Amino acid sequence: MAKHLTIRVEGGVQGVGFRWAARTQAALVRVTGFVRNEDDGSVTIEAEGADDALEYFVAWCRRGPPSGWIDAIHIEPGPVKGFVEFEIRG
């Protein structure tokens, strides 16, 4: 059964390939949803998938790509929205 998480990542996450790397990691474990840059310099992710897939994806979000850094991560569960793929927005 799929679950939904909204993930906000703060730190050096814009201009370092975070969104593209997140899409690659999501595809590896069949997580669907989206990632987008926010005006405050953070990144928001809505992710859906199986427990183990989301666990892997969140663990990756805590590290991010080697070119950036993570200061904080905020995770909130929510209702499943039924995303079909994982895409980069904004």
Secondary structure in CASP SS format (residue, H / E / C, confidence):
PFRMAT SS
TARGET T0000
AUTHOR 0000-0000-0000
METHOD secondary structure of the structure
MODEL  1
M C 1.00
A C 1.00
K E 1.00
H E 1.00
L E 1.00
T E 1.00
I E 1.00
R E 1.00
V E 1.00
E E 1.00
G E 1.00
G E 1.00
V C 1.00
Q C 1.00
G C 1.00
V C 1.00
G C 1.00
F H 1.00
R H 1.00
W H 1.00
A H 1.00
A H 1.00
R H 1.00
T H 1.00
Q H 1.00
A H 1.00
A H 1.00
L H 1.00
V H 1.00
R C 1.00
V C 1.00
T E 1.00
G E 1.00
F E 1.00
V E 1.00
R E 1.00
N E 1.00
E C 1.00
D C 1.00
D C 1.00
G C 1.00
S C 1.00
V E 1.00
T E 1.00
I E 1.00
E E 1.00
A E 1.00
E E 1.00
G E 1.00
A C 1.00
D H 1.00
D H 1.00
A H 1.00
L H 1.00
E H 1.00
Y H 1.00
F H 1.00
V H 1.00
A H 1.00
W H 1.00
C H 1.00
R H 1.00
R H 1.00
G C 1.00
P C 1.00
P C 1.00
S C 1.00
G C 1.00
W E 1.00
I E 1.00
D E 1.00
A E 1.00
I E 1.00
H E 1.00
I E 1.00
E E 1.00
P E 1.00
G E 1.00
P C 1.00
V C 1.00
K C 1.00
G C 1.00
F C 1.00
V C 1.00
E C 1.00
F E 1.00
E E 1.00
I E 1.00
R E 1.00
G C 1.00
END
